[in-house]
Amino acid sequence: MKTEGWLETEPAAKAVGCSVSSLRRYRDSHGGFLVAGLHYRPGGPSHNSRIFWNVPLIQKEFLRRSQLKSIERRHLVDKADQILQEA
């Protein structure tokens, strides 16, 4: 497996601009959207092994989710405008 772009938890959190606790919460194993094996992986076989994070892919996912939120907001504004015009 390539290791380029993979960082341990604290440096990865800094690199993507969030807290360590947020990064951990974003894991799919904790109800989040970051996928094991793609966005993060354990550094060893134990459940308390260090976790390594694929920073470039996480940054892409953050951007994608941000763009989706912008689209959703624009849709809500357009819908509200439409309702106001019909009133």
Secondary structure by P-SEA (a helix, b strand, c coil): cccccccccaaaaaaacccaaaaaaacccccccccccccccccccccccbbbbaaaaaaaaaaaaaaaaaaaaaaaaaaaaaaaaac
